[in-house]
Amino acid sequence: MRIFKILLIVMSAVCCLTSAAYAAGDYQVRLIKKFYSMGTATINGTYYPVGNSIARLFSSKMKNLVTIAEPTAGSLANIEYLRRGQIDLALVQSDVAWMAFNGAHSFTGNRFTELRILASLYSEVIQIIVRADSAIKTIEDLKGKRIAVGEKDSGSAASVMLVLGAAGLKSEDYTFVYERFTRATESLNDGYVDAVYYAGAVPADGISRLASKTPLRLVAVPFAVREKLVSEYPYFSAETIPEKSYQGQEAQVQTVGFRALLAGTDNLPRDEVLNMLQVIYDNPEMISDQNKTIIRPDITNGISGVAEEMLHAGARRFFSLRQKK
């Protein structure tokens, strides 16, 4: 990732030298002072196109700055890239961010106290899908089954054990299959897995495409499980998948979810973060997912699911000023 940025800097320098050689002004070269890389997720999910739209927005609206969205395995991978300084910004699920900052669960003994959140962008919903002819009707029915949960370092893989645990299932009660989302839907269609667990915006492109050729059913997260998760973990929220979100889905489905966050570290300059947030909330219609559906971040939910101490100083200042208007 850093190599890619170095290549861009070299290319920029070459352009500047070329411009100097043609003092007559035949070339107009934009002076780029800073390059930022943004970790997203796999190219077939939601984070990659959303990250791309944010990167284009920053690059077009912020002077002397170019931002590049890079595909990654997902939230867990992004946390480690941020920690090692291999990327500057990232899209991260709120549950993964909270765990990393507090050194909880998979981050026990490995706190990332330098992690900072710039904004809470939109809700992500846990979607558990099975084939319509499956005997799986409830979460408890996943006992003894093979569940595709995304890549090992994805946000989906990070949250699935908490959800299944809240339903009373233990790690030995199921088998996880780690594979990218597009392959996971194919595995469900082929019968290689019994269910797919996915956390993301609704509708998810991969689920929509599969539902168009194979009858599917969404498994609800029951009230007791939702209440347990929401009460025990500050980043979970009760969510609803509206009816007809997918072909053949005739009723709304109750589930849980969290928030998609724009994250960085405390090394990001405060004024630069202020400018980034100004650009995002002044141009929400320019942020979209893989279906070209506008995400439209809402400033009233700009810090939803984020503990005060996790906010970047620039974000704290930005939202404080906006609240006074």
HELIX and SHEET records of a PDB file:
HELIX    1   1 ARG A    2  ALA A   21  1                                  20    
HELIX    2   2 TYR A   47  LYS A   61  1                                  15    
HELIX    3   3 SER A   75  ARG A   83  1                                   9    
HELIX    4   4 SER A   94  ASN A  102  1                                   9    
HELIX    5   5 HIS A  105  PHE A  107  5                                   3    
HELIX    6   6 ILE A  139  LEU A  142  5                                   4    
HELIX    7   7 GLY A  155  ALA A  166  1                                  12    
HELIX    8   8 SER A  171  ASP A  173  5                                   3    
HELIX    9   9 PHE A  181  ASP A  190  1                                  10    
HELIX   10  10 ASP A  205  ALA A  211  1                                   7    
HELIX   11  11 PHE A  223  GLU A  232  1                                  10    
HELIX   12  12 ARG A  270  ASP A  282  1                                  13    
HELIX   13  13 PRO A  284  MET A  286  5                                   3    
HELIX   14  14 ILE A  299  ASN A  301  5                                   3    
HELIX   15  15 GLU A  308  MET A  310  5                                   3    
HELIX   16  16 ALA A  313  LYS A  324  1                                  12    
SHEET    1   A 8 LEU A  65  GLU A  70  0                                        
SHEET    2   A 8 LYS A  34  GLY A  39  1                                        
SHEET    3   A 8 LEU A  89  GLN A  93  1                                        
SHEET    4   A 8 VAL A 253  THR A 265 -1                                        
SHEET    5   A 8 LEU A 115  ARG A 131 -1                                        
SHEET    6   A 8 ALA A 195  GLY A 200 -1                                        
SHEET    7   A 8 ARG A 146  ALA A 148  1                                        
SHEET    8   A 8 THR A 175  VAL A 177  1                                        
SHEET    1   B 5 LEU A  65  GLU A  70  0                                        
SHEET    2   B 5 LYS A  34  GLY A  39  1                                        
SHEET    3   B 5 LEU A  89  GLN A  93  1                                        
SHEET    4   B 5 VAL A 253  THR A 265 -1                                        
SHEET    5   B 5 SER A 237  ILE A 241 -1                                        
SHEET    1   C 6 LEU A  65  GLU A  70  0                                        
SHEET    2   C 6 LYS A  34  GLY A  39  1                                        
SHEET    3   C 6 LEU A  89  GLN A  93  1                                        
SHEET    4   C 6 VAL A 253  THR A 265 -1                                        
SHEET    5   C 6 LEU A 115  ARG A 131 -1                                        
SHEET    6   C 6 LEU A 216  VAL A 219 -1                                        
END                                                                             
